[in-house]
Amino acid sequence: ETAVAPVSDTAPGSARARAGLTAFAAELFLDADLRGATGPELLARADTRASRQQPLRLRGLHAVLPIGEATLLTVPDAAHPGWREVTEELDPPPSAPVLAPPRQRAQGWIELRWEPTPGADRYVVERARQVDLLDGDRVLDGPAPLRPDADGRPGVALPPLTGCGGLVAFRVRGIVPRHGTSPWSNTVHVIEPPAAFTGPDTPLPAPPLAAEAGETGPVLTFRPAEDPQPAAVAIEVEHADDPLFAAADRTVPEPDAEVLPLGPARERHRFHRARYVATGAGPPRTGPWSHTVVQLAPPRRQTVLQPWEDRGTMLEVQQAALELATARGDVLAVLALPDADVGGGAAAHLSALGAGQRHRADVRGGRSQDRTAEHGAVFAPWTVTRTPAGVRSIPPDGAMAGVLARRASEHGAWLSPANQPVRGVVALTRELEGAEGDLLTTAGLNRLEQVPHGLVATSASTMSLEPTTRPIEVRRLLQLLRRIVVRHGGTYVFEPHGHRFRTLVHRQFDGLLGGLYDRGAFAGATPGEAYQVVTDRTVNPPESVAAGRFVVELRIAPTQPMAFLRIRLVQAGAGDTLAVEVVS
């Protein structure tokens, strides 16, 4: 679960706090008792939890440990941006721009200039034939095209409207990143030629509204209309809790009033605007709205869940998934890079997961002691899918786990998932091409690309640096054999070790591997070229038998690469220990 919306209830007893979702941390994904454990220690701790008089259920991804049917492990949420709970003081709303009187330039062009909204990086300008701009056209949505003038005012130059001339009204508002949209400015207008079609009445101006400190509290100030034609001109003031005045209250001050008291501050910001209304002969005539004046609420604080790129938590979770897969021996961890990491940070992330310099140094010195990289595969970039809520980007590990599961169900785990269409995906968030893509592939990344028959993974390899076990299909075949060996090998515990017993074991495993050979799991023209089962004295010398040790060695030739791999089933001691190891 991810969350970035404001939190209204973050008390210790709140539902979010009880669920542990006030921060993005490793505790969301890992069992507290098993966190940091690796290899045999991880399994030992899990067995201790399960053997208690009242067994404790494992939590997080460690809950997979006792589920024998699980063969794929993926943690898509770990690749998403995290969050943390932050208490911050609410910023005041962005102030409204103030439009200066428009200037008419050559060929009917109109130049608009306005006092800027602090922090705004773009502006929205609307234009209409009516001063209320209810059906206005948006003529600008972006940075102001004109450079600031001598007074520091940005602006825009607009062509004249087509058709008959007449009144044209304008208004503007600013957009401040992370703080939202400002209220609308005051409305200004021009008379486009020919002026004869504008009607007999001169448009009313917008009141110069302002907020000032009065003797008993804040007040709105305004001047009488500078319009000599109407016999009576009134002021109409609107008040609202939102800058768009969707649900506004209206006040009409007395004709001789010069100020309007605003009353005490409320819990929310209050927005005010005013216009003139002429009530002479004929129907009432309204003027344009003034710019919006904001009555700020008292400073207050709120608690929000803030997006946070917590790479340490993500690495710990993904490394824990690799450790679990390694400890189980029959699980493949399917992982993804953070979307922002594809590029400069991808190689560093792969290195931290086990495909980097530390792992490579182990290989130089002989056989690697860090086998976690063999049990994990990483995919990128992110995919774009359609959901009931719309189009969204998601990590590719979940989709690739589905491809692996479908491939194993329909044909077998020993076949590569590369070049198989990923269903339900419409696009990629980015492309990995050229030298960068080749470098990441060498480092252990499996790239997704768009090809004529769909979106596919162009490679299928684990993060292992050993060529014989690097392909995913080889690792999945070894995991399948391990499951078979453990299932059947468990029946051999406490059996007397002799020639007859070894012959029985040889016959059973030869039949099992023969069935896999018939389904295409191994390379080779004949069964003898594809696999071998060894239980004789070469792997069970007299001294090993005397020590209570029984070894079954399976030699297989996977379809890729064309080389034999040796797998050993080892029974040691008094029959209470069973181990499976890949020899080569």
N, C-alpha and C positions, 0 to 999 in steps of 0.2 A: 504494500500500500504506500502510495506517495501522497503528499499533501503540501500545498503552497498557499492555501486560502487563509484569510484571517481566522483566528481561533477566538470564539466568544467565551469559552469555558475551559480554562487551563488550570483550574484548582487541582490540588493533589488528589481529590476524590473524583475528578471528572472522568468520563468514559475514555477520553483520549489518553489521560495519564494512566488510568488502569490498564489500558492496552499497551502501554509502553511506547506510544507513538509521538511523544513530545520531541524526539530527536532521532535522526538517522544514525544508528549505531549498530555495531556487530551483534549486540544482544538481540536484535530483531530477527536474526538469521541463525544464530548458533545456540546450542545448549550451553548453559553457564558452566556445568561441571565438566564438559568435554572440550571447552574452548582452549585452544593452544595445544591439545594432545595430538600426537602423531603416531603412526604405525601401531605396533603391539600395545602401546600404552593406551591408544584410543579405544581399541577393542576391549582391553582389560577394564577400563572405566565403564564402558557401556555394559559389559557383563556384570560388573558390580552393581550397577543400577538395576539391572533386570533380575538379579538373584536376591534382592532384599525381600524380607518377609512381606512388605507392601511395595511391590516394584514401582519405580518412578518412571513415568513415560518420558521418553526423550523428546526434546523440542527442536524447532528449527530444522535445518537440513540434516542434522544428526538423527532425526526420526527415521531416515532411510535405512540406517544400519541394520535393524532387525528384519527389514522387508526383503526376503530372499528373492522375490520376483523382480525387484527393481534392477534395471541394467543401465539406465541413463539418468543422470543427475544434472539439472540446470537450475540456475538461480537468476532469472531475468531481472528481477527488481534490484539486484546488486549493481547492475550497470547503469541504472537510472541516476540522475542527480538526486542527492539526498536533501535533507532539510534539518533545520535546527530551530528551536523555539527562541525567539528574540523579543524582548520587551522594548518598545521604542515609543518616543513621543510623536503624536500625530502632527504632521506638517500642515500648515494652513493651506487652503486650496489655492491654486494658481490665480493670480489677479487677472482681470479682464483687460485686454488691450483697449486703448482709447484712439479712435479714428480721428484723424485731422480732416478738415474740409477737403474734398477731392479736388484735383486740378484737371482741367480739360486740356489735352494736348492736341497736337496737329492731327488732322484727319479723324477727329472724334474719339481718339484714345483717352482713357481715364487713368490717372495716376492716383493710387491710394497709398497713404502713409499712416502709420499708427505707432503709438507708444508701445514698445514691446512688452510681452509677458516675460518676467524674469525666468530664465531656465528653459524657455520654449525652444525646441529645435525644428518645429514645423507649425504651420498655420493653416486654418481653414477659412476661406473667404466665400461668402454667398452673395448672390445678386438676384434681384427680382424687380418686377414692375410695381409692386406694392410695398409700402413702408413696413408692413407687418412681416414680410418675408416668409409667409406661411408656405408658399410654393417656390421657394428660392432655388436657384441652380448653383451647384458648387463649382466655382471657377478656379479654385486653388486648393490643393490638399498636399502640402509639402513645404519645404523651405521657401522663405520669401525670395523671389527672383531678383529684386532690386537691392543693390547694396545700401546700407544705411546712409542717410543724408547727414548733413552737418549737425543735426540735432540727435543723431543716433537712431533714427526711426527707419525700420525696414519697410519694404513696400512691394507693390506689384503694379504692372501696367496692363490694362485690359482693353480689348478692342470694343468698339461700340456695338450695341445690339442691332440686329437686322430688323427691317420693317419700319413701321412708323416710329417717329420720335416720341418723347414723353419723359416721364419721371423714371429714374432707375435708382434703386436703393441698394446699399451695401452694408455688410457687417462682417466681423472677423473675430475669431477666437484662437488662442494658442494651445498647443499640446506640449506638456512637460513630461519627459520620460520619468516613469515610476510615480508620478504625482497626478496624472490624469489631464483632463481637458479643462481649460478655463471657461468662465461664463462668456457669453457674447459681449462684444463691444457695443458702444453706442451705434445707432444706425445713421448713416449719412446718405445724401442723395445728390444727384445732378439732374439737370433738364437737358436731354439730348435734342438736337434739332430734328424736325422743325418744332419750335416752341408753340406754334399755334394750336397744336393738337394736345397740349397738356391740360386744358381746361382753365376756367377763370380764377380758380383759387390757388394762391401761393402755398406750397407745402409748409406745414408747421415745422419748426426746428425741434431737436431733441433737448430736453432739459439738462442743464449742467448739474447733475446730481452729485452730492458729496456727503460724507459722514463726518461729523464733528462732535467734539465733547461739549455737551451742554451743562447747565448748572446742576441738573438733577440726573444726568445720564446722557448717553449718546443720542444724537438727533440727526435727521436728514435735512439738508439745506437745499433750496432751489430758488431760482429767480423767476419772476413773471415772464411769460412768453413775449418774445420780441416780434409779435405779429400784429400789425395795426388793423387788419381787416376784421377779425371776429369781434362781435360785441361783447362776448364773454368767453374767457378762457379759463379752464379748470386744470388742476393737476390730478393725475391718477397714478397711484403708487401700488406696485405689486410686491408681495413678500413670499418667499418660498424657502424650503429646506434643501432644494436642489438647484444647481445652476441653470437648468433648462426650464424652470418654472412650470413643471408638469402639473403640480397641484399647488396653485398660488392663492393667497389671500389678497383681497384688493381693498385699498383705503383711498378715500377722496377727502383730502384736507379742506378746511374752510377756505373760502376765496381769499381772505386777507391773511391767511397763515403764511409765515415765512419759514418755519421749521416743522418737522414732524418727529415727535419723540419715538424712540425705538424700544424703550423698556429695557429691563435687565437682560443680560446675556443668557442664552439658553444652552442646553447640553450639546446642541448641534450648531454648525455654522448657519447663518441666516443670510439670504441673498435678497437684494432690493433693487428695483428699477422703477423708472417713472416715465410718463409721457404726458403731453398736453392734449386736452380735449376742447375743441371749439364748439360752442353751442349757440350759434346765431340762427339766422334764417335758414331753413332747410334742415336736413338730417345732420346729426353730430358728426364732426370731422376729427379724426384722431391723428396725432403725429407719430413719429417714430419713437422707439424706446431709447432711453438713455443707456449709457454703459452700466454694467452691474456693479453695485457697491456691496461688499461683503462685511457682515457683522460677525467677527470671529468669536467662536465659543471659547470658554476658558481652556487653557492647555490641559490635555489629558494624554494618557498613555494607553497603548494596546499591545497585546501579545499576539504575535503572528508566527507562523511556520515559514521560515525564510529558506529559499533554495540555496543549497550549499554543495559544492563539489568536494565531497569527502573521499579522496582517493585512498586514504589509509583504511577506512572501513571496507571499501569495496575490495581492496587487495586482500585483506584479512579473510573476508567471506569467500572469495574465489580460491584462495590458498587452502582454506578449510575444506572446500569441496574437493580439491585435488587430493588432500590428505585422506579424506574419507574414501574416495575412489581407490586410492592406493592401498589402504588398509583392507578394504573389502576384496580387492583384486579382480572383481567381476563387474565393476561399474565404470562407465566412461563419463567424465565430467565434461559437459558441453557448455562452453563459456562464450562471452561476448565482450568486446571492448566498449568503453563509454563512447558515445557518438562523437563527443568533442575530442577524443584521443586519436581518432583516425587521422593520421598525419604525423606531426612531430612527436606526439607522446606515445604513439602506438608501440614503437620499438622498446621504449623504456618500460611500458606496461608488460609486454611479453617477457622482457628480461626479468622483471620482478616476479612473474609467475613461474619461472623456472627454465625458460629457454634462452637465458642470457649467459653472461661471462662466468658466473659461479658454476653453473651446470657444465659449461663447456670445459672449464678447467678440470673438473672431475673426470671428464672423458679422456682428456689428454693423459692423465696419470694412470690410466687403466680403465677398468670397468666402472661406470658411474655408480656411486652410492646413493644418489638422489634419483629415485625412480618415479617421483610424482609427475614429471613432465610427460611420461609415457601414458598416463591415464587421463589426460586432458586434451581437448581440442578447442581452439579459439576461432570464432567467425566474425567477420566484419564486411561491409559496413552495416548500419541499421537498415531495416526495411520499412516501407510505407504500406499500411493496410487500411482497409475500409472497416469501420465499426459502426454500430448504431448511433454513436455520438459524433460520427464524422471521420475524416481521414486523420490518421495519427501515425507517428513514427515509433517503432518498438524495436528492442534488441533482437538480433537474428537467432539467438541460441534456442529459443523456444520452437521456432519454425524448423530449425535444423534437427532438433531432437525429434520432431514429428517425421521428418524425412528419414532419419535413421530407423525409427520405429516401423514406419511403413515399409521400408526396404527389407528389414529383417522379417516382418510378418509375411510379405508376399514372396520373397525369394530366399532370404537367409542373411544372417548377420555378417557373413564373410564377403559380401559384395559391397563395393564402394558406394557411398552416397553422393559422390561427385557427379556432376552433369545431370542430376535428377531435379525436375522442376519443383520449386517451392510454391505450394498452393496458397492462395489467399493473399498473395503479395502483389501490389500494383507497381511499385517502383522502389528505388534505393535512395537513401538520403544524400549519397554522394558516390562518386566513382573513384576506384583505386586503379590507376593506370601508370604505365611507364616504369621508370626506375624505382619510384617510391613503392609501387605495388609489388614489384619483383623483390625488393629488399625485404618487405614485410612477409612475403611468402617464404623466403629463405629463413626468416626468423621464426617461422612456425604459424603464421596466420593463414587461415583459409578464406579466400576472397569470394564474395558473391558478385556475380556479374549478370548483365542482361544479354541474352543470346536469342537467336531467332525463335527457338522453341520454348522460351520462358526464362525465368530468373533462376539461376543455378549456382551452386558452389563449384568453382573451377578447380579446386583441389580438396583433398580429404586426408589430412595428416594430423597426427598428434604433435605435441611439442617435443617429442623425443628427438635426440640427435643421432640415434643409432638407426641406420637405414633399414635394417631388417624388421624392426618393430614400429617404425614411424607411421606407416599407413593406418588409417582408422580401421579398415577392413581386417587387417592383420591383428590389431589389438582386440577388435570385437571377436574374432575367431578364437584367439587365446582365452578371452574371457568366457566364451561359450564352452570351450574345452575344460576350463577350470571348474565351471559349474557341473559339467558332466562327471568329471573326475571326483569332485567332492561328494556328489550325490551317490555314485556307485562305490567310491572308495570307502565310504563310511561303513559299508557292509562287511568290509574285510577286517575290521577291528576284532581282536581276540582270536583270529583264525591262526591255526598252527602253520608255521613257515616251513614248506617243503616243496619238492618237485611238483607234486600234484596240485598244490595250491598255486604255484607260479603258472602252471599250465592253464588252470582255470581262469586266472586273472588275464593271462595273455589272450585266451579265446574271447572273453567278454569284451575287452577293449578293442580287439581286432574287429569284432562285430560292430561296435559303436562307431569306430572310425570308418569302417567300410560303408555304413549307412550315410555318413557325411560325404564320403568320396562319391557315392552314387548321386548325390544332390549337387555336386560341383564345388564342394568346399575346398578341395585340394587340387594342386597341379599334378601332372604326371599321366602318362598314357596307360599305366597299369597301377593297381593298388600298391604293388611293391615300390614303384617310383614315387607314390604320393605320400605314404605313411609307413611307419614301422612301430611295433610295440616290442619293447625290450624288457624282459624280466629275468634274464639268465644271470650267470655268475659274473658277467662283465659289469653289471651294476649292483649285484648282490654278492660280493665276495664273502668267504666264510667269516672273516672278522666282523663284517657288518651284520651278518645274520646272528652271530653270537651276541652282539650288542643289542639285539632286538629291533633291528632296523630293516625295513622292507622298502625297496625302491622300484617303482614302475616308470620307465622312461618312454615317452611318446615322442616320436620324431615325425614331423609333418612338413609338407611342402605347400605353403599357402599359394593361392593362385597368383599373388603378388607379394613379395618378390619371389623369384625362383630360387629359393634356398631353404634348407632344412632348419627347422627350429626344434629344440629339444625341451620337453616339459617333463618334470619329474613329480610323481606322487610318492611321498615319503611317509611311512609309518614308523614311528620311533618309540623307544621305551617299552612300557608294558601294554602298548596298544591304545594309550589315551591321547596320543598326539598325532594329528594328521596335517600334513603341510603340502602345498603345491607350489612349485617354483619353476619359472622359466629359466632354463639353463642358457639358452642362446637363441 
